[in-house]
Amino acid sequence: MEHMVDVAPGVRLWVEDRGTVGAPPLLMIMGAQASGLGWPDELVDRLGAQHHVIRYDHRDTGRSTWGFDERPYPLTRLAEDVVAVLDGLGIERAHVVGMSLGGMLAQLLVADHPDRLLSATLIGTAALSSAPYTAPDGTRVPPEELPGVAPHLLEMWARPVEDRGLEAELARRVEHWRALGGERLPFDAGYARALERRIIEHTGHHATNTAHARADTSGMDRTARLARTDVPVLVISAPAEPVAPPPHAHHLAQVIRGAHLVEIPGMGHALPPAVHAPLADAILEHTAKAA
């Protein structure tokens, strides 16, 4: 079922819920500039066997309100949108799964709204913590010295995006997914193209938006709160991750109290069919234990 949920004056978000009616709610938070349809149907349906699954379009993506240029907002506002979505659907507490920027927003929820969460799963993201990473040899590494985004992605992101028509935009997005996926799993260009075509049809146009890249990133450190949380947290380790490469997942598991780590073999910063089953299994095991 699809809904439009008001999260602030003049701001409405597209929300879809599916899966098992009456089951524990599981809300999925996508990354920067990404529609909720970035969560593949196949993965959502696997999770929906045991959950009432909710996915949504952030502000300035998909069918939600595009208004950053008129009313800029900080990234922290996107976490408050998640709470507003829960309120709009009448959900008191939910499991959340966040990927990339969505993983940062999930950390903000763990820190600021633990009463609204049953559990959290973090994928492809970095810790909102200034605590150092302790390497296997005991060396303590400041977070700012951990590996950054892969150079080939930084180069790709630095290129200006010009509107050369739908087919050219689809080709650009497919190559972006190829770069995000890493090199350990076979890349299915047809699958990526079909996913992006569906997202474009859902949105109603193929324009790109840089709102989340331009939003204020201040005020996101949650070192102390993450270190004392009681929210059950699962961290997904992706060995081919190019955006938050190893050991970021291990750092997350160290700085969040009680967090545990599960590696998905071959996974990068994408959700191809090969990772759906192991990823869903890891999430479902985590949410069952949290319950």
Number of C-alpha atoms within 10 A of each C-alpha: 8 12 14 16 20 18 20 11 6 9 16 21 26 22 21 17 20 18 20 16 14 9 13 20 26 27 25 23 31 25 22 19 19 22 26 23 21 19 20 14 13 14 17 23 17 18 23 24 15 19 24 22 26 25 24 30 24 29 26 23 25 25 22 21 17 18 14 17 10 7 8 13 18 17 22 18 13 20 21 17 21 22 18 18 23 19 16 15 13 9 14 13 20 22 27 30 24 22 23 21 23 25 27 25 30 29 32 22 22 26 23 16 16 19 14 19 21 21 26 29 25 30 28 28 27 25 26 22 22 14 18 17 23 16 12 7 6 8 10 12 14 13 18 9 9 17 14 16 13 15 11 11 14 12 9 14 11 8 8 7 13 10 11 8 10 14 12 12 20 19 14 15 17 22 16 15 21 19 19 21 23 21 15 13 15 12 18 13 14 10 13 21 19 13 19 22 18 13 21 19 11 14 17 11 12 19 14 13 16 12 21 23 11 14 15 15 13 9 10 17 16 18 16 14 19 24 17 13 17 17 24 23 29 25 27 25 28 25 19 22 27 24 23 24 22 19 19 24 26 21 22 28 23 19 23 29 17 16 21 18 18 18 15 19 16 18 25 29 24 24 18 20 13 15 18 18 15 14 22 18 14 18 24 18 12 20 24 11 10 14 10
